[in-house]
Structures are given as C-alpha cells and as structure tokens.
Amino acid sequence: MWERSVRATHHFLADSDVVALRPLVAEELASDAVDWWVLESAAEALIGFLGFASDRIEALFIDPRYHRQGAGTFLVAHAQSLAGAALAVDVNEQNEAALRFYTGLGFSVTGRSPTDAGGRAFPILHMKRAAPV
C-alpha cells in the first residue's frame, strides 16, 4: 500500500528511489519509535496508515483508490487528538498534492531543509498547525 501511494503522489521520485526506500520503510514500520495507526474499510480493506510520535505526523499514506474521500483528513484529526496541542508534519517540497492537503487543513510552513532525513536531495518543508481551541 505504501508503494502504491508513493507512486501515485511522489512523481519526483525515480523508480530507483522507490526501490531504495523499500527497506528503509520496512525498518521504520518495524520500529517502536513511531506509533502506527491503520485505517480499514468496513470490509477490512486497508485504506491507509498514520505514523505518529509525540506531536508529529511521521507518515501518512492513503491507498490511491481512497484519495479525496476523507481518509487522510480523518487520520490527521486522529493525530491531532493524540497530540493534544500543536501538530507538526514534514512534507516533500515537490509533493504539491501533500502541500495543498496540509495547507487546506490549516498547516503552515515553518521551515525548510534542503535534504530529507536521509540526506537525499529532496527538500523538506516543515509544517505546523496550532491546536484547535
């Protein structure tokens, strides 16, 4: 599901980038550093998943078949309830759909890094949204 989502949204990644990321994603999914939340349909089909730690969305991926149906918004609302305060997320600068999604949910850019956490040349936008009142 992660790979289908990435291929549908991360058009700036080459096939070799996606292949190189697979083991890193598997390692992250197995880590205890992030709490993982899975969203399923009533028929138990995987819709998407959220990685959350402290006050930060670490990962949010939705199966492309469920894009623009509220699943991402639902998972962000869940993350906000877990955070209890301001909520942060990092977004690939080249992922324009994600940037529009988070901006539409009230996040604003608070900083930029020229590379991703792995030092790869994919600029990251740091975004934050205040806690709802």
C-alpha positions in Angstrom: 0.0 0.0 0.0 2.9 2.4 0.8 4.4 1.9 -2.6 1.1 2.4 -4.5 0.5 5.6 -2.5 4.1 6.8 -3.2 3.9 6.1 -6.9 0.6 8.0 -7.1 1.8 11.1 -5.3 5.6 11.3 -5.3 6.1 11.9 -9.1 9.5 13.4 -8.4 10.9 10.1 -7.3 12.5 7.8 -9.9 11.8 4.1 -9.8 15.2 3.5 -8.3 14.4 5.9 -5.5 11.3 4.0 -4.6 13.1 0.7 -4.7 15.9 2.1 -2.5 13.3 3.4 0.0 11.6 0.0 0.4 13.9 -1.4 3.1 14.1 1.9 4.9 10.3 1.9 5.1 10.2 -1.7 6.3 12.7 -0.8 9.0 10.6 2.2 10.1 7.4 0.2 10.2 9.1 -2.3 12.5 10.5 0.4 14.8 9.0 1.1 18.2 9.8 4.8 17.8 6.6 5.5 16.0 3.0 4.5 16.8 1.2 3.1 13.8 -2.5 3.6 13.2 -4.2 1.7 10.4 -7.5 2.7 8.8 -9.6 -0.1 7.3 -12.9 -0.1 5.5 -15.9 -2.0 6.9 -14.9 -4.9 4.6 -11.4 -4.8 6.3 -9.7 -3.4 3.2 -6.6 -1.3 4.0 -7.4 2.4 3.3 -4.3 4.0 4.8 -2.0 4.4 7.7 -0.6 7.0 10.0 2.7 7.1 11.8 2.7 9.3 14.9 5.2 10.3 17.6 4.7 12.9 20.3 3.3 15.9 18.4 4.3 14.9 14.9 2.9 13.1 11.9 5.8 10.9 10.9 4.0 9.2 8.0 0.6 9.4 6.3 -0.2 7.2 3.3 -3.5 6.5 1.7 -4.2 3.9 -0.9 -4.8 5.8 -4.2 -8.2 4.1 -4.6 -9.3 6.1 -1.5 -7.8 9.5 -2.3 -10.0 12.5 -1.8 -12.6 10.6 0.2 -11.7 11.9 3.7 -9.3 9.2 4.9 -6.3 11.5 5.2 -8.4 14.2 6.9 -9.7 11.5 9.3 -6.2 10.3 10.2 -4.9 13.9 10.7 -7.8 14.6 13.0 -6.8 11.4 14.9 -3.2 12.6 15.1 -4.4 16.0 16.4 -6.4 14.2 19.2 -3.3 12.3 20.2 -1.1 15.4 20.1 -3.4 17.4 22.3 -1.5 20.5 21.2 0.1 21.9 18.1 0.7 19.3 15.4 3.7 19.1 13.1 4.5 17.3 9.8 7.3 17.3 7.3 6.4 17.3 3.6 8.5 16.7 0.5 8.6 20.1 -1.2 8.0 18.5 -4.6 4.8 16.7 -3.4 2.4 19.5 -4.3 -0.7 17.5 -3.5 0.5 16.9 0.1 1.4 20.6 0.4 -2.1 21.6 -0.7 -3.7 18.9 1.6 -1.9 20.1 4.7 -2.3 23.8 3.9 -6.0 23.2 3.4 -6.1 21.6 6.9 -4.6 24.7 8.4 -0.9 23.8 8.5 1.6 26.5 7.6 5.3 26.2 6.6 7.6 27.0 9.5 10.9 26.0 7.9 12.7 24.2 5.1 15.5 21.7 4.8 17.4 21.2 1.5 17.6 17.4 2.0 15.4 14.7 3.6 16.3 13.0 6.8 18.5 10.5 4.9 20.5 13.3 3.3 18.9 12.8 -0.1 18.4 15.8 -2.3 14.6 16.0 -1.7 13.9 19.3 0.0 11.6 19.1 3.0 9.0 21.7 4.2 8.4 21.7 8.0 4.8 22.5 8.7 2.8 23.1 11.9 -0.8 23.7 12.9 -1.9 25.2 16.2 -4.1 23.0 18.5 -7.8 23.6 18.0 -9.4 25.7 20.6 
